[in-house]
Amino acid sequence: MISSKDLLTTFAVTVSVLLLGLVLLFRATNGGAAFTTEELRRSEVAQAPRATPDFALVTGSGQITSLHEMLGSGKKVWIVDFVYTRCQTVCRALGSVYQQLQQQILARGLQDQVGLLSMSFDPLNDTPKVLHAYSERMKFDPAVWQIATLQSVRDKGHLLNTFGIMVIPAPLGEFEHNAALHIIDPSGKLVNILDYEASERAIDLALAYR
């Protein structure tokens, strides 16, 4: 027969384990603000904007530049997404979103205030020629929308870690990856991350950081 003392001891241990689990969950989810890795990433950036490291880039026109040179000019807020041009899934959705954003930016006369950058994380395949063909197919207006990739494939891991992009190899040489709109303020800091399905808020949110 189990004594009252044993029951109380078991109850106390159970409560202690439960409380410990709640504390660990609270810490792991940033005070309960995030319950997935993606939500945690967005919550952390919103609370503490990140300075973006510099990377050497090559554009669709073949120009050699850098991430800081493109994004940290002090003139524009940039909305950045991460793609690879062979993608037939989420990147196509992102491309449609960017076409709509480009149209809205031009219609509102905001091309000197808000820019769009599609960053390819596949420099081995997305050469300047490929990037240029993609920009023509998607009808880029260079006053609004730019595309670039890394000059050196060795920077790929650092770039993806900086922005919290998860890329998993898939069959046929493709990739699975998370997708979002990353807002970079005029000083070059990552200040917010927005779900691409909420893109109707992206321009006004970007303008708030000017």
C-alpha positions as CSV (number, residue, x, y, z in Angstrom):
1,M,0.0,0.0,0.0
2,I,1.3,3.4,-1.0
3,S,1.6,5.8,1.9
4,S,0.4,9.4,1.9
5,K,4.1,10.4,2.3
6,D,5.0,8.5,-0.9
7,L,2.1,10.1,-2.8
8,L,3.2,13.6,-1.7
9,T,6.8,12.8,-2.7
10,T,5.6,11.6,-6.1
11,F,3.4,14.6,-6.6
12,A,6.2,17.0,-5.6
13,V,8.6,15.4,-8.1
14,T,6.0,15.5,-10.9
15,V,5.3,19.1,-10.3
16,S,9.0,19.9,-10.2
17,V,9.5,18.2,-13.5
18,L,6.5,20.0,-15.0
19,L,7.8,23.4,-13.8
20,L,11.3,22.7,-15.1
21,G,9.8,21.8,-18.5
22,L,7.8,25.0,-18.6
23,V,10.8,27.0,-17.7
24,L,12.8,25.4,-20.5
25,L,10.0,25.9,-22.9
26,F,9.7,29.6,-21.9
27,R,13.4,30.1,-22.5
28,A,13.4,28.1,-25.8
29,T,10.5,30.1,-27.2
30,N,11.8,33.5,-26.2
31,G,9.5,34.1,-23.3
32,G,6.6,32.2,-25.0
33,A,6.7,34.6,-28.0
34,A,7.7,31.9,-30.5
35,F,6.9,28.2,-30.8
36,T,8.7,27.4,-34.0
37,T,12.2,28.1,-35.2
38,E,10.8,30.4,-37.9
39,E,8.7,32.4,-35.4
40,L,11.6,32.6,-33.0
41,R,13.9,33.9,-35.8
42,R,11.3,36.7,-36.6
43,S,10.8,37.5,-32.9
44,E,14.5,37.9,-32.2
45,V,15.1,40.2,-35.2
46,A,12.1,42.4,-34.3
47,Q,13.5,42.8,-30.8
48,A,17.1,43.2,-31.7
49,P,17.9,44.2,-35.3
50,R,21.0,42.5,-36.8
51,A,23.8,44.2,-38.6
52,T,24.4,42.3,-41.9
53,P,27.9,41.1,-42.6
54,D,29.4,42.1,-46.0
55,F,29.5,39.7,-48.9
56,A,31.0,40.1,-52.3
57,L,28.1,39.8,-54.9
58,V,27.7,39.6,-58.6
59,T,24.5,41.0,-60.2
60,G,22.5,39.9,-63.2
61,S,24.3,42.5,-65.2
62,G,27.7,41.0,-64.2
63,Q,28.6,43.9,-62.0
64,I,30.8,43.0,-59.0
65,T,29.5,44.8,-55.8
66,S,28.9,44.0,-52.2
67,L,25.9,43.5,-49.9
68,H,26.7,46.6,-48.0
69,E,27.1,48.6,-51.1
70,M,23.7,47.5,-52.3
71,L,21.7,47.7,-49.1
72,G,23.5,50.2,-46.9
73,S,23.5,53.3,-49.0
74,G,21.3,55.2,-46.6
75,K,18.8,55.9,-49.3
76,K,16.3,53.0,-49.4
77,V,14.7,50.4,-47.3
78,W,15.1,47.1,-49.0
79,I,12.9,44.0,-49.0
80,V,15.0,40.9,-49.6
81,D,14.0,37.4,-50.4
82,F,16.2,34.3,-51.0
83,V,15.6,32.2,-54.1
84,Y,17.3,30.1,-56.7
85,T,16.2,30.5,-60.3
86,R,15.5,26.8,-61.1
87,C,13.0,26.6,-58.2
88,Q,9.5,25.6,-59.3
89,T,7.8,25.8,-55.9
90,V,8.0,28.5,-53.3
91,C,10.3,30.7,-55.4
92,R,7.6,31.0,-58.0
93,A,5.2,32.3,-55.4
94,L,7.9,34.7,-54.2
95,G,8.4,35.9,-57.8
96,S,4.7,36.6,-58.1
97,V,4.7,38.5,-54.8
98,Y,7.7,40.6,-56.0
99,Q,6.0,41.4,-59.3
100,Q,3.0,42.7,-57.3
101,L,5.3,44.7,-54.9
102,Q,7.2,46.2,-57.9
103,Q,3.9,47.3,-59.4
104,Q,2.7,48.9,-56.1
105,I,6.1,50.7,-55.6
106,L,6.0,52.2,-59.0
107,A,2.3,53.1,-58.7
108,R,3.0,54.9,-55.5
109,G,6.2,56.6,-56.7
110,L,8.3,55.0,-54.0
111,Q,11.1,53.7,-56.2
112,D,13.6,56.1,-54.5
113,Q,12.4,54.9,-51.0
114,V,11.8,51.1,-51.2
115,G,13.8,48.6,-53.2
116,L,13.5,44.8,-53.9
117,L,16.4,42.4,-53.9
118,S,16.2,38.8,-54.8
119,M,19.3,37.0,-53.5
120,S,20.2,33.7,-55.0
121,F,21.8,31.2,-52.7
122,D,22.9,29.0,-55.7
123,P,25.9,30.8,-57.1
124,L,27.2,27.6,-58.9
125,N,24.1,27.6,-61.2
126,D,22.9,31.1,-61.0
127,T,25.5,32.8,-63.1
128,P,25.1,36.4,-64.3
129,K,23.7,35.2,-67.6
130,V,21.1,33.0,-65.8
131,L,20.2,35.8,-63.4
132,H,19.8,38.2,-66.3
133,A,17.5,35.8,-68.1
134,Y,15.5,35.4,-64.9
135,S,15.1,39.2,-64.5
136,E,13.9,39.5,-68.1
137,R,11.4,36.7,-67.7
138,M,10.0,38.2,-64.5
139,K,10.0,41.8,-66.0
140,F,12.3,43.5,-63.5
141,D,12.3,47.2,-63.4
142,P,15.9,47.9,-62.4
143,A,14.9,51.1,-60.6
144,V,13.0,48.9,-58.1
145,W,14.0,45.3,-58.4
146,Q,17.6,43.8,-58.4
147,I,18.9,40.3,-58.4
148,A,22.3,39.1,-57.2
149,T,24.2,36.1,-56.0
150,L,27.4,35.4,-54.1
151,Q,30.7,35.9,-55.9
152,S,32.2,33.1,-53.9
153,V,30.3,29.9,-53.0
154,R,32.4,29.7,-49.8
155,D,30.2,32.5,-48.4
156,K,27.0,30.5,-48.8
157,G,26.9,29.1,-45.3
158,H,27.6,32.4,-43.7
159,L,25.0,34.2,-45.7
160,L,22.3,31.6,-44.9
161,N,23.1,31.6,-41.2
162,T,23.1,35.4,-41.1
163,F,19.5,35.5,-42.3
164,G,18.3,32.2,-40.8
165,I,17.6,30.6,-44.2
166,M,17.4,26.8,-44.0
167,V,18.3,25.0,-47.3
168,I,17.9,21.3,-47.6
169,P,19.0,19.4,-50.8
170,A,16.1,17.8,-52.7
171,P,15.9,15.3,-55.6
172,L,17.1,16.4,-59.1
173,G,19.5,19.0,-57.7
174,E,16.8,21.2,-56.2
175,F,16.4,22.6,-52.7
176,E,13.7,22.9,-50.0
177,H,14.0,26.2,-48.1
178,N,12.0,28.6,-45.9
179,A,10.7,31.7,-47.5
180,A,10.0,35.2,-46.1
181,L,10.4,38.9,-46.8
182,H,13.4,40.4,-45.0
183,I,13.3,44.1,-44.4
184,I,16.7,45.9,-44.3
185,D,16.7,49.5,-43.1
186,P,18.8,52.3,-44.8
187,S,21.8,51.6,-42.5
188,G,21.9,47.9,-43.7
189,K,20.4,46.3,-40.6
190,L,17.9,43.4,-40.7
191,V,15.0,44.9,-38.8
192,N,12.0,42.7,-39.6
193,I,11.0,39.5,-41.2
194,L,7.5,39.1,-42.7
195,D,5.7,36.1,-44.1
196,Y,5.5,36.4,-47.8
197,E,1.8,35.6,-47.7
198,A,1.3,38.9,-45.8
199,S,3.1,40.9,-48.5
200,E,0.3,43.5,-48.6
201,R,1.8,44.9,-45.5
202,A,5.4,44.8,-46.7
203,I,5.7,48.3,-48.3
204,D,4.1,50.2,-45.5
205,L,6.1,48.2,-42.9
206,A,9.3,49.0,-44.9
207,L,8.4,52.7,-45.0
208,A,8.2,52.8,-41.2
209,Y,11.9,52.1,-41.0
210,R,13.0,55.1,-43.2
